[in-house]
Amino acid sequence: MIANVHAKTTTAALACVTALWLIQAAAAENDPSKVTTEEVRAGGKKACEGGKKFKIAFSHSVSEAAIVKQVRHFADKRASELGCVTILHDNTQANNLEQQINAVQGWITLGVNAIVVTPIDESALKPFQKQAKAQHIKWLTYLGKMEGSDGFVGFDHAQSGQLIGKAAVDWVKSKKIDRPKALVTTLTGLPSIAPRWTEVEKQFAQAGIEIVAKQDSADQASGLTITETVLKQHPDLSVVIGLNDDAAVGANRAVTVAGISPGKIFIGGQDGSVEGLTAVNQGKAYKASAAILINELGANVVDLALNAVVGSGPSFAYTPTVLASKADQALLDKLIANYKN
């Protein structure tokens, strides 16, 4: 009888713990920003304690990008540290949907434990998501979210926009610029990342910074062309905010070619790419980047997938974003060093 009571009590306790975890997991899914890096890491470590081996597949839409290569490097590093994970990478480049579909199909056939994917076309990938889940393969998304996913490896676009927007506002105020004008680049085809520019718009409106141009740009070529055009119309342009560092690097080249004094304009990017961080480190027109901690992001690819497979911790989480500028040289140096590993 005592044994039976003990068993029932233990079962009830486990049920309570499980229920509590499910509530916490649901809350995390609604607000991944509430999940700490420590919780994510602890879950990943716990998943490996049982001695089981796992295969996690990671597909990014632009695997050729330097920042993506480093994220994959840090994912591999985390897998090596844990010792229970094999990471599989695909070769999807330039948002090639066919390449991504072929990779995902292969992983489903192989029977991996989890797939982490940057969805190029959510509707096209939906059937494969269903196939994966039917075979008990966990489906997580990177950058963008998909309904019905088992996890999310991302970063807070609102935090990014707020950080770079505030940095620009503070610079404008410090320079006491009369009637400041700004160019802001967007990517309207991806509404899930809209806070990267809408948060900037909010701060600029409150600070009296006029946005004279707002155009789609996520690469250096278009960033260069757009900025050149806007400078011809508004030679007194004070601020350029890039949707990402690529757009901002292109803008920086346009400003340099135009011969604008670095002290008269603020260029800011987002993501913390090696080119963006290097430009910031030069201390000229490129003043700041809202930089993702890519070492933590790469590790999150592994740990969040493991947590989804085993249920050992949160599977939805944001990776922190920080402001990289010359004002904090130590942090800037650390972020640049992430690309030298």
C-alpha positions in Angstrom: 0.0 0.0 0.0 2.8 2.4 0.9 4.5 1.6 -2.4 1.3 2.2 -4.3 0.7 5.5 -2.5 4.3 6.5 -3.2 3.9 5.6 -6.9 0.7 7.6 -7.2 2.2 10.5 -5.4 5.2 10.4 -7.7 3.0 10.1 -10.8 0.9 13.1 -9.6 4.0 15.1 -9.0 5.4 14.3 -12.4 2.1 15.3 -13.9 2.2 18.6 -12.1 5.7 19.3 -13.3 4.8 18.3 -16.9 1.7 20.6 -16.8 3.8 23.4 -15.4 6.4 22.9 -18.1 3.7 22.9 -20.8 2.3 26.2 -19.5 5.8 27.7 -19.5 6.5 26.4 -23.0 3.2 27.9 -24.3 4.1 31.2 -22.7 7.6 31.1 -24.3 6.1 30.4 -27.7 3.9 33.5 -27.3 6.9 35.5 -26.1 10.3 33.9 -26.8 12.0 37.0 -25.3 11.2 35.7 -21.8 13.4 32.7 -22.3 17.0 33.0 -21.1 20.1 31.7 -22.7 20.8 29.7 -19.6 17.5 27.9 -19.8 18.2 27.0 -23.4 21.7 25.7 -22.7 20.6 23.7 -19.7 17.9 22.0 -21.7 20.3 21.0 -24.4 22.8 19.6 -21.9 20.1 17.6 -20.2 19.0 16.1 -23.5 22.4 14.5 -23.9 22.5 13.0 -20.5 20.6 9.9 -21.5 23.3 8.7 -23.9 21.1 8.9 -27.0 22.5 10.2 -30.3 20.7 12.8 -32.4 20.8 14.1 -35.9 19.7 17.8 -36.5 19.5 19.3 -40.0 19.8 23.0 -40.6 18.8 24.7 -43.8 19.4 28.4 -44.3 18.2 30.1 -47.5 21.5 31.9 -48.2 24.2 29.5 -46.9 26.8 31.4 -48.9 26.5 34.5 -46.7 29.4 35.1 -44.3 27.2 35.6 -41.3 25.4 32.3 -42.0 28.7 30.4 -42.4 29.6 31.6 -38.9 26.3 30.7 -37.4 26.8 27.2 -38.8 30.3 27.1 -37.4 29.0 27.9 -33.9 26.2 25.3 -34.4 28.9 22.7 -35.2 30.9 23.9 -32.2 28.0 23.5 -29.8 27.2 20.0 -31.2 30.9 19.0 -30.6 30.7 20.3 -27.1 27.6 18.3 -26.3 28.9 15.2 -28.0 25.5 13.6 -28.7 24.6 15.6 -31.9 25.5 15.4 -35.5 24.6 18.5 -37.5 23.7 18.3 -41.2 23.9 21.4 -43.4 22.5 21.9 -46.9 23.8 24.0 -49.7 20.8 26.2 -50.4 21.9 29.4 -51.9 20.4 32.7 -53.1 16.9 31.7 -51.8 16.7 28.8 -54.2 13.5 27.0 -53.2 14.2 23.9 -55.2 17.5 23.4 -53.5 15.9 23.7 -50.1 13.0 21.4 -50.9 15.5 18.7 -52.1 17.5 19.0 -48.9 14.4 18.8 -46.7 13.1 15.8 -48.6 16.4 14.0 -48.2 16.4 14.7 -44.4 12.9 13.3 -44.0 13.9 10.2 -45.9 17.0 9.9 -43.7 14.9 10.2 -40.6 16.7 12.9 -38.7 15.4 13.9 -35.3 14.8 17.6 -36.1 14.9 20.0 -39.0 15.6 23.7 -38.5 14.8 25.7 -41.6 14.6 29.3 -42.9 11.4 29.0 -44.9 11.9 30.5 -48.3 8.3 29.8 -49.2 6.1 28.8 -46.3 3.3 27.4 -48.5 5.7 25.3 -50.5 7.3 23.9 -47.4 4.0 23.2 -45.6 3.6 19.6 -47.1 7.1 18.7 -46.0 6.4 20.0 -42.5 3.4 17.7 -42.4 5.5 14.8 -43.6 8.2 15.4 -41.1 5.8 15.6 -38.2 4.0 12.4 -39.3 7.4 10.7 -39.0 7.9 12.3 -35.5 10.6 14.7 -36.8 10.5 18.0 -35.0 10.1 21.0 -37.3 11.7 24.3 -36.2 12.0 27.5 -38.1 14.9 30.0 -38.2 14.3 33.7 -38.7 10.7 33.4 -39.9 7.9 31.6 -38.1 5.5 28.9 -39.4 2.2 27.9 -37.9 2.4 24.5 -36.2 6.2 24.5 -35.8 7.8 22.8 -32.8 10.3 25.6 -32.2 11.7 28.9 -33.3 15.3 29.9 -33.5 15.3 33.7 -34.0 16.0 37.1 -32.8 13.9 40.1 -31.8 13.4 42.3 -34.8 11.7 44.9 -32.6 14.7 45.0 -30.3 17.0 45.4 -33.3 15.0 48.3 -34.7 14.7 50.0 -31.3 18.5 49.8 -30.7 19.6 51.2 -34.0 16.8 53.8 -34.1 17.7 55.1 -30.6 21.4 55.3 -31.6 20.5 57.4 -34.6 18.2 59.7 -32.5 20.9 60.1 -29.9 23.5 61.1 -32.5 21.2 63.6 -34.2 20.5 65.2 -30.8 24.2 65.3 -30.0 24.9 67.1 -33.3 21.9 69.5 -32.9 20.9 69.0 -36.5 18.2 71.3 -37.7 15.5 69.4 -39.6 17.2 66.1 -39.9 16.4 63.9 -42.9 16.6 60.1 -43.1 16.6 57.2 -45.6 15.3 53.9 -44.2 15.5 50.6 -46.1 12.9 47.9 -45.8 11.9 44.5 -47.1 8.1 44.7 -47.4 7.9 41.1 -48.8 8.8 39.8 -45.3 6.3 41.4 -43.0 7.5 39.2 -40.1 10.7 41.4 -39.9 8.8 44.7 -40.3 9.8 45.9 -36.7 13.3 46.4 -38.1 12.0 49.5 -39.8 8.7 50.3 -38.1 10.4 50.7 -34.7 12.8 53.1 -36.4 9.9 55.0 -37.9 8.3 55.4 -34.5 11.4 56.8 -32.9 12.1 59.1 -35.8 8.6 60.5 -35.7 8.9 61.2 -31.9 12.3 62.9 -32.5 11.3 65.0 -35.4 13.5 63.2 -38.0 11.8 63.3 -41.4 12.0 60.0 -43.4 12.4 61.4 -46.9 12.8 58.0 -48.6 11.8 54.4 -47.6 12.7 51.7 -50.1 13.2 47.9 -50.2 16.9 47.0 -50.0 18.7 44.0 -48.4 21.9 43.8 -50.4 24.9 46.1 -51.0 24.2 46.8 -54.7 20.7 48.2 -54.1 21.8 50.0 -50.9 24.4 51.8 -52.9 22.0 52.7 -55.8 19.2 53.9 -53.5 21.5 56.0 -51.4 23.1 57.6 -54.5 19.6 58.6 -55.8 18.4 59.9 -52.4 21.6 62.0 -52.0 21.0 63.7 -55.3 17.5 64.7 -54.1 18.6 65.4 -50.5 22.3 66.3 -50.3 21.7 67.3 -46.6 20.7 63.7 -45.7 21.6 63.1 -42.0 20.7 59.4 -41.4 20.7 56.1 -43.3 19.3 53.1 -41.5 19.7 49.7 -43.3 17.3 46.9 -42.9 20.5 44.9 -42.5 24.2 45.5 -42.7 24.4 44.7 -46.4 22.1 47.6 -47.3 23.9 49.9 -44.9 27.4 48.8 -46.3 26.1 49.8 -49.8 24.9 53.1 -48.4 28.3 53.7 -46.8 30.0 53.3 -50.2 27.6 55.8 -51.7 28.3 58.3 -49.0 32.1 57.8 -49.3 32.0 58.3 -53.1 29.9 61.4 -52.6 32.6 62.8 -50.4 30.3 63.5 -47.5 32.1 64.2 -44.2 31.8 61.3 -41.8 30.8 63.7 -39.1 27.8 64.9 -40.9 25.9 61.6 -41.4 24.9 58.6 -39.4 24.8 55.2 -41.1 23.5 52.3 -39.1 22.9 48.6 -40.0 21.4 45.5 -38.4 22.6 41.9 -37.9 26.3 42.6 -37.1 27.8 41.2 -40.3 31.6 41.2 -40.5 31.6 44.0 -43.1 29.2 46.1 -41.1 31.2 45.6 -37.9 34.5 46.4 -39.7 32.9 49.6 -41.1 31.8 50.6 -37.6 35.3 49.9 -36.2 36.7 52.4 -38.8 35.0 55.2 -36.8 33.6 57.1 -39.8 30.1 57.5 -41.2 29.1 53.9 -40.3 28.3 54.6 -36.7 26.6 51.4 -35.4 25.0 48.0 -36.0 22.3 46.3 -34.0 24.3 43.0 -33.8 23.1 39.6 -33.1 25.3 37.4 -30.9 26.0 34.9 -33.6 27.9 32.6 -31.3 24.8 32.2 -29.2 22.6 32.0 -32.3 24.5 29.1 -33.6 24.4 27.3 -30.3 20.6 27.9 -30.2 20.1 26.0 -33.4 21.3 22.9 -31.6 19.9 23.4 -28.1 16.4 24.5 -29.2 16.2 21.5 -31.6 17.3 19.1 -28.9 14.8 20.7 -26.5 12.0 20.2 -29.0 13.0 16.5 -29.6 13.4 15.5 -25.9 11.2 18.1 -24.1 14.1 19.0 -21.9 13.7 22.8 -22.1 12.3 25.7 -24.2 12.2 25.3 -28.0 11.2 28.9 -28.8 13.7 31.6 -28.0 15.2 34.8 -29.2 19.0 35.3 -29.4 20.0 38.7 -27.8 20.8 41.7 -30.0 23.3 44.3 -28.8 24.4 47.7 -30.1 27.9 47.6 -31.7 29.6 50.9 -31.8 32.9 52.6 -31.0 31.4 53.7 -27.6 32.0 50.1 -26.4 35.2 49.0 -28.1 35.5 45.8 -26.0 32.1 44.6 -27.2 32.9 45.6 -30.8 36.1 43.7 -30.7 34.4 40.6 -29.3 31.7 40.7 -32.0 34.4 41.0 -34.7 36.3 38.1 -33.2 33.3 35.9 -33.7 34.2 35.9 -37.4 37.8 34.9 -36.8 37.1 31.5 -35.3 
